[in-house]
Amino acid sequence: MPSNQENSKRIVKNSLFLYVRLLFTLMIGLYTSRVILKTLGVEDYGVFNVVAGFVSMFTLITGSLSNSISRFLTFTLGKGDLKQLNLVFSTSVLIQIFFAIGVVVIIEILGLWFLNTRLNIPDSRISAANWIFHLSVLSFAINIISAPYNASIIAHEKMDVFAYISILETILKLLIVFLLGLSPYDKLIMYGILFVSVSILIRLVYGWYCKRNFQECKLSFLFDKSLLKEMFGFAGWNFFGNATNILGNQGVNVVSNIFWGVTVNAARGISTQVEGVVKQFVTNITTAINPQITKSYAECNFSYMNILVRKSAKYTICIILLFAVPFWYEAENILKLWLVNIPEYAPVFLKLALLGILIDMSGHSLAIAIWASGNVKKYFISIGSVGLLILPITYGLFYLNFPPFFSYVSYIGVYILIQIIRLFLAKSLIPFDILPYVKEVYVRCFFIGAISLCSTYGIYVLIGDAPAKLLIVSATAVVCVLLSVYCLGLDCEEKRFVRKKLCQLIRIRCVNDTSNSKR
């Protein structure tokens, strides 16, 4: 069994691989999106997004089952029972195959009717839209079946492989851009065919790697009724939690539209896009740590599990602060760099949205520890029910003529309550210590955030309306957050690790400079 120190090193290495993957995919993704839009045109690009987006709505169902598979594979791997691990994997694949068939039949029947009778698509592109629909369903089915293979790679913490395959997928999607420009056929249909071809190839790569490297990934026609019941139970409650969360968020969008119109929806859309990017940066840390939390629970190493839960929550808050502090002072100027016309309320929405996800995501590691126990019914009922309060509270505030940004105020208030409930639920469901968690996560991070905001505010006031204000204030904010994290957020061991890595980087730079000067 690896030591805690070895596990910590693996977490750091895996996080670095995931960040390399994220930066690469973000840069290529921004380029390919722009070129695809130019190549297809606004109309065809809109058709692709509305049709593929309709199919992707069903990921709410499949995502819950994928979370269940990931939890059971990681937990069983932590137990070290190879026979049971193969049973979990084989059961997962068979579930996904039958599930894919069922979902495809439902989508094909209902989706085709909805596409051809309800969606607003130009008559000249109906045929192409039907092609895209069928191809999107095929891609969706392939992704469902491949979920156990993806989960196996993450459970084994092979994040380097996960990163390499993701980079390969991004490169292939970049290749699509060039092939599309050369194609003499209908470009929308051709884009759909090439997109699905990449999905099939990537799934084959995942399957090949897992079968070659993981003993349990040899499909056997094994079926365990009790395991099936347990996995569907977990997936069902996970679905309830996800559904209430989506219902609350989408419901607020509808209520905002009713009271304030599409301008507020546009502003919410901008803040949602930025939230998505910030969450991707956070997810890289949590993806690397989450398997260790589940395995520690399976090994009954509850002391190390608590340490990981606290560290994950602390790192999550610190990463969000790197974005939140600059945006708190320069949201409008940052948005001006990105957008031509900034929707009204977008800057204030963005500030409050970042505060909201800071509160929300600070408790995700604790949720993973609770999920590891498998005892999730009470958790999802409690958290999901409280989360739904956002909708009636927002409606009531708008009815009383409170301004539009109070939708985010209600979101923040409800998620503060959820965090409190989550702490006491964890205390009752798993071996968890509340006081060390509050001290290390909330108290430390409160001072990190307060000092960073106050220090940046001094520069913000002193600099006035200087031409380079955005750059200076943003750089100051990032430096203040990093220094505060180092001084207040890290323990002695973490500080030693940071100093060691900085010394190694400086030493490498000095060696390179010396060798270059000799040349």
N, C-alpha and C positions, 0 to 999 in steps of 0.2 A: 504494500500500500504506500503510495507516495506521501512524503512528509508535507506539512503545511507550507514550508518554505518553497518546496518544489512546485506545489500547486500555485502559490503566489507568483512565481516566475512564469509559469505557464499562462496565467491570466494576463500578465503584462505583455508577453509575446503575442498571445492571441489578439489582444486589444490593438496592438500595433498593426498586425496583419489586417484586421478589420478596418482600421482607419485608412490604410493604404488603399484598400478596396473601395472605401467610400469616396475618397478624394478622386480616384481614377474614374469611377462610375459617374460621379457628379459632373466632372469636367467634360467627359465624352457625352454624357446625357444632355447637357445644355447645348452642345454643338449639334448633336443628331436631331434634337427636337426642332431646332431652328431650320435645319436643312430639310427635314421631312415636311415641315409646314410649307416651306417654299416649293418643294417638289410636288406635293399633293395638291396644294392650293387650300384656301380657307374652307371651301365647301366640303371637299373630300376628307380633309383632316377632321372637320367637325363630325362628319358621318362616321368615321372610324372611331372617334372618341365616344360618341353617344351610344353606338352599338356595342363596342367592347366594354364600355362602362356599365351598360345594362347587364351584361353577362357577369361582370366582376362583382356585382352586388351580391351574388350567391356565395362569395367568399366568406360572408358572415357565418354561414353554416359550416363550410368546410374548414374554416380557420379554427373553429372550436374543436373539431375532431383532431386537427393537426396538433393543437396544443396538448390534447389528451395523449396522443401518440408520443410526443416529445417528452412529456412528464414520465410516462411509464417506461420508455426506453432508458432514460437517464437514471431513474430510480433503480431499475433492475440492474443496470450496469454498475451502479454504486454497490449493490448487494453482491456482485461478482458471480451470479448464477447464470452460466452460459446457456444451459438447457432452457431455463425460464426466459432468458433474453431472446433466444431463437423463437420461442413460443409467442412472445410479445410481438416480435417483428413480423412473423408469419401471419398472426392474427390481424395485425395492423394492415398489411398489404391486402389480405382478403377483404377486410372491411372496406378499404378504400376502393377496391375494384368494384364491389357490389354497389357502393355508395356512388361512384362515378357513373355507373350505368343508370342508376335511378335518377340522379340529378340531371344527367344529359337528356333522358326521356322527358322529364318535366320541363326543362328549359326549352327543348326543341318544340314541344307542344304549345306551351304558354308564350314563349318568347317570340316564335314566328308570328303568332296572332297579334301580339303587342307591337312587334316591329312593323307589320304591314297594315295595321289599322289605327294605331294610336300615335306612333312617333312621327314627328314632322320632318320627313325626308323628301327632297325633291324627286319627282317622278322619274327623272332621267337617271337617278342613282339608286333606285330601289333594287335593281338586280345586283349591283355591286354590294349594296348593303346586306343583302341576303347571303352573298358569298362571305362577307366579313363576319356575319353572325355565325355561320356554320364553322368557319375556321376558328373563331374565338371560343366556341363551345368545345372544339377538339383540343385546343391549347389548354383550356380550363380542365378538361378531363385528364390530360397528361399530367398536369400539375398536381391534381388530386392523388393520382396513383403514385407519383414520385415522392410524396410527402414523407413516408417512412425512411426513405434513403437520405433525404435532407436532414431529418431528425437524427439519424444515426451519426452523421458527420458531426453535428453539433454536440450530441451526447458524448462522443469520443473526443471532443474538443480539438478537432482537426481544423482549426480556423484558417490555417494557411491554405489547405485544400479548398475550403469554402471560398476564400478570397480569390485563389487562382481561377477557379471555375467561374466565379462571378465576373472576373476580368475578361476571361475568354468569351463569356456571353455578351459583355459590353462591346468587345472588339467585333464580334459577329454582327451585332446590331449596327455598328458603324459601317461594316461591309455592306449591309442592306442599303444604306444611303447611296453608296456608289453604284450598286447593281440596279437600284430603282431608276437612277438617272439614265442608265443604258437600255432599260427595258422598252420594247416597242408596244407592249401590251397595256391594257388598262392598269394604270399605276396603283390605284387603290386595291384592286384585287391582287395584284402582284405583291404589294406590301403585306397584305394578309397572309399570302402563301409563304413568303420569305420569313415573316414573323413566326409562324407556326413551325416552319422548318428548323429555326434556331431553337425553339422550345423543345422539339423532339430530340435534336442533337444534344442539347445540354442535359436533358433527362437521361439519355443513354450514357453520357459521361458520368453522371452521378451514380447510376446503377452499376456501371463497370467498376468504378473505384470502390464502392461499398462491397461488392461481391468479392473483389480481389483482396481487400484489406481487413474486412470484419467478418469473423466466423459466423456471427448470428445472421448475416444477410444472405443466407442460402434459403431460398423460399421452400418451405415444406407445407404441405396441405394439412396443417394442424389447426385445430379449432378448440377453444376453451370457452365454454358458456359463461362460467363465473368471471373470467377475465373480460369477456365481451361485455357483460353486464356492468362491470366496474368501469371499463373505459367509456362506455356510452353514458354512464351516470356522470362521470367527470365532465365529458363533452357537453352533456345537456345543461349542467349548471353553468359551465363556462359560456355556453351560448346565451343563457339567460342574462349573465353579466354583460356580455358584449352587446346584446340586443338593447338592454336598458340604456347603455352608454350611447349607442348610436341614435336611439329614439330621442334621448334627451338633447343631444347636439343638433340633430336634424329638426327636431321640434322647435328649438330656439331659432333656427334659421327661418322656419315658416312663420313663427310669431313675430320675428323682426320684420319680415316682409309685410305682414298684415298691418303692423303699426307704423312702419317707417319707409317701406318701399325698397326697390332694388338697389338704391345707393348704399344702404346699410349692408345689404347682402354682399355687394362688391367689396366693401371694406372688410367684412368678416372673411371673405374669400382670400384676401391678401394676407391677413393675419394667420389664416389656416395654412397657407403655403409656407410661411416662415416657420410656423410651429413644426411643420413636417420635417424641414431641414434640421432644426434643432434636435428633434426627437431622433433623427438618424444618427447624429453625433453621440447622443446619450445611449442609444441602443447598442452601439459598438462595445461599450463598457459592460452593459448588462448582459449581452449575449455571451461575452467571455466569462462572466462570473456566475451566471445562472446555473449552468450544469454543475459547478462545484457546490452551490447551495443545496441542490437536490441530492447530489451524491453524499454530501456530509450528513444530511438527514437520514439517508438510507443506511449509512454506516454507523448511525447513532453518535456521530461526532458533533454533538449539539453546541459545544463551546466554539468550535471553528465555524459552524454554521452561523452563529450569532455574530462572529467577527466579520464574516463575509457580507452578511445582511447590512451591518452598519457601514462597512466600507463602500459597498455598492451604492447605498443611499447617499452617503457623503460625496462620493465622486460624481454622482448624478447631479446633485445640487450645484457643485462647483463648476461643472461643465456648462450648465444652464446659465449660471451667473456670468460666464465669459461672454454670452450673447446678451443677457438681460441688462447688464449695467451700461454698455455702450448704447443700446436701444433706448434705455430709459431717458437719456439726455439728447440723443441724436436720431430718434426714430424718423422724424420728418425728413431730415437731410439724407439719411440712408435710403429711405424710400424714393426720394427724388433721383438718386443715382440709378435706381432700378426701373422706375416707372416714369412715364411721361406725365400722366395725369394721376394724382393721388386722390382716391375717393375720400370724401369727408369722413371723419372719425377713424380712418385707418391707423394713424399714429397712436392714438390713445387705445384703440382696440389691441394693437400689437403689444404695447407695454403691459396691459392687463392680461393678455393671453399668455405672455411669457411668465408672468407671476403665477398664473393659474397652473401652467404645466410644471412649474417648479414645485408647487405644492402637491400636485397630482403624482408626478413621477418619483417624488422622493419616497413614496411608499411601495413602489413596484417590487423591490427586492424582498420586502416583507411579504408581499403577496406570493412570490415564488416559493418562499419557505412554507407558507400555509398550503399552497398547492402540492408541495412535495409530500405532505402528510396524506393527501388524498381525501381528507375530510373537508370538503369545500361547499357543501350544501348551505350551511349556516352563513359562511363567508359571502357567497354570491347573492343570497337573498338579502342580507343586510346591506352590503355595499351597493347592489343594484337598485334596491328600493330607495335608499337615501339619495343616490345619484339622480333618480327621476324627479326629485324635488326641484331641480334646476328649472324645469319647464313651467310648473305652476307659479313658482316664485317670480320668474322673469315676466310671465304674463301679467301677474298682479302688479309688478312694478311699472310696466308699460301702461297698464290700464290707469294707474295713478299719475301718469304723465312724467315719470322719471325718464331721463335721457337714455339713448340707445346703449351707452357703455355699461349701464347697470346690468345688462345680460351677463357681462364678464364679472361684475361684482357678485352676482348671485352664484356664478360658477365657482369663484374663489371661496366664498363663504361655505358653500355646500362641501367643497373638497377639503376644507379645514376640518369640518365635522367628520368627513369620511376618514381622514387621517387619524383622528382621535379614536373613532370606532375600530379602525384597523389595528391599532395598538392593543386594545383590550381584547379583540377577537384573537389576535396572535397569542396573547397571554393565556387564553383559555383553551386554544387548540393545539399549540406546540410548545416545546420548552423554549421560552423566550423571556428575556429580561428587558423590561420597559425602561428603567432608569438609565442604564448605560447607553441605550439607543437614543434617548432624548438628549443626554449630555453630548454624545459624540456627533449626532446628526443635527439636531435642531439648535442646540445652544451654540456649538462651534460655528455652524453655517450662518446663524443669525449675525454673529459678530463679523464673520467674513464679509457678508453682504452689506452690513451697516458701514463698516470701515471703508469698503470699496466705493460705496455710493457717496459717502462724505468726502473722501479724498478726491474723487473725480469731480464732485461738485465745486470744490475749491478752484480747480483748473478751469472748469466750465464758466465760472463767474469771472475769473481773472482775464481770460482770453478774449472775452467780448465777442465781437463779430469779425474776428480775423479771417482772412481768406482760407487758411488751412485748419479752421476750427474743427471740422468733422474729423480729419485725420488725427489731430492732436488729442482731442477729447477721447476718441475711440481707442487710440494707442494707450493713453493714460489709464483708461478704464480697464483694459486688458492687463496692463502691468500691475495695477492696484489689486486686481482680483488674484493674479498669480502670486504676488508677494504675500497677500493676506492668507491665501491657501497654504503657502509654504510655512508661514510663521504660526498660524492658528489652526489650520486644518489637518496638518500631517503630524503623525507621531514620530518618535525618534527613529524608528526603523525605516519609515517611509522617507524621512529627510535624508538618512544615510544613503538610501537607494537613489534618490534624486541627485545628490552630490556626486555619487559614484558615476552615474550616467553622464552628468555634465562634464566631469573630469575626463571621461573616456572620449566624449565628443571633442573637447578642446585639444586633447592629446592627438587625436586623429587629424584634426585640422592643422595642428602645428607640424605634424609629420608630412602632410600633403604640401604645405607651404614650403617646407625645407627642401623636399624633393623637387618641387617646381623651380625653386630658385637655383638649385644646382644645375638643372637643365639649361 
